[in-house]
Amino acid sequence: MYDSRMSDAWTHETERYRYANREDIPAFAELLSDPEVGRWLWFTPMSLDAVREYFGPLLDRQAKERAAGETPRTAVFTVEALNGEFLGHGAVVGVEASPNGYEIGFQLMRKAWGRGVGTRLGQFLCAYAIELCDAYRIEGGCLEGNTGSATLLQKLGLQLEGTRPGYRLKAGVRHTELCFGSEVHRLDTAALRRVADATGLSSQ
Ligand SMILES: CC(C)(COP(=O)(O)OP(=O)(O)OC[C@H]1O[C@@H](n2cnc3c(N)ncnc32)[C@H](O)[C@@H]1OP(=O)(O)O)[C@@H](O)C(=O)NCCC(=O)NCCS
């Protein structure tokens, strides 16, 4: 049954996050076609068809779960400025075989970099995982060399838990993956609770 307490969108200072839908796919494709955005993403470049093929089923399942009043197991969010300008996307993904384990991920348009959009988005994703998914662990990964992502994941309180040498292949080159993570109780849960309160996540 549809739960009217389930919100579709949350505002965090200067950005809004809303559940993504199929209409966002062209903007996702534009984002992922920027070589600077994709520089450290093992799954780019991605054609519009590939973006549709990957995100389409995820977004359909998300819509179905939400229509049933459920919290999506994989939640994909569109990030917008308050005037509706597309800034990027983020996701909270249930980790296979890790009970209450969630992975966070984010990609932002180049024009949005360097002004805290990523930090606020990361805080929102962690707060969402804790408040709505009852996360026990939160993790995130990036390729070695992706200084922006590694800095952000650590700023969120995730620790470097390990490396996977040669785990990813991008344009014929093997890359090491850095694995960051933390049990939720080791994070700054008071700060994340404030984010949940400010965005309205905690009242859902
Ligand atoms: C990673 C990304 C989301 C960061 O977003 P952002 O809005 O620029 O991040 P913020 O402005 O909140 O910065 C967060 C911290 O990282 C640091 N940082 C960001 N980009 C950096 C870079 N390229 N090099 C070094 N530090 C960087 C900032 O200085 C800040 O640290 P501080 O608060 O100690 O100063 C953004 O650069 C991006 O979308 N990159 C391309 C896609 C990608 O790699 N996504 C991650 C996939 S694993």
The ligand as an ORCA input file, in Angstrom:
! r2SCAN-3c Opt
* xyz 0 1
  C      34.054     13.134     -6.418
  C      33.048     14.280     -6.536
  C      31.648     13.738     -6.324
  C      33.386     15.319     -5.457
  O      32.359     16.298     -5.484
  P      32.602     17.818     -5.007
  O      31.290     18.485     -4.961
  O      33.652     18.430     -5.845
  O      33.150     17.582     -3.525
  P      33.266     18.673     -2.364
  O      33.349     20.039     -2.942
  O      32.199     18.409     -1.380
  O      34.681     18.284     -1.753
  C      34.834     17.249     -0.813
  C      36.278     17.211     -0.347
  O      37.085     16.604     -1.365
  C      38.105     17.498     -1.773
  N      38.235     17.354     -3.197
  C      37.248     17.363     -4.120
  N      37.747     17.155     -5.352
  C      39.098     17.028     -5.190
  C      40.161     16.769     -6.080
  N      39.970     16.611     -7.405
  N      41.417     16.669     -5.586
  C      41.641     16.795     -4.249
  N      40.646     17.013     -3.344
  C      39.399     17.132     -3.815
  C      37.622     18.876     -1.367
  O      38.696     19.763     -1.161
  C      36.871     18.563     -0.091
  O      37.738     18.399      0.998
  P      37.816     19.528      2.158
  O      36.428     19.702      2.674
  O      38.756     18.924      3.126
  O      38.312     20.752      1.462
  C      33.144     14.962     -7.941
  O      34.454     15.425     -8.123
  C      32.785     14.046     -9.096
  O      31.617     13.899     -9.417
  N      33.807     13.433     -9.742
  C      33.609     12.633    -10.951
  C      32.856     11.346    -10.695
  C      33.494     10.478     -9.639
  O      34.706     10.240     -9.660
  N      32.661     10.012     -8.720
  C      33.082      9.108     -7.683
  C      32.993      7.755     -8.179
  S      33.815      6.602     -7.154
*
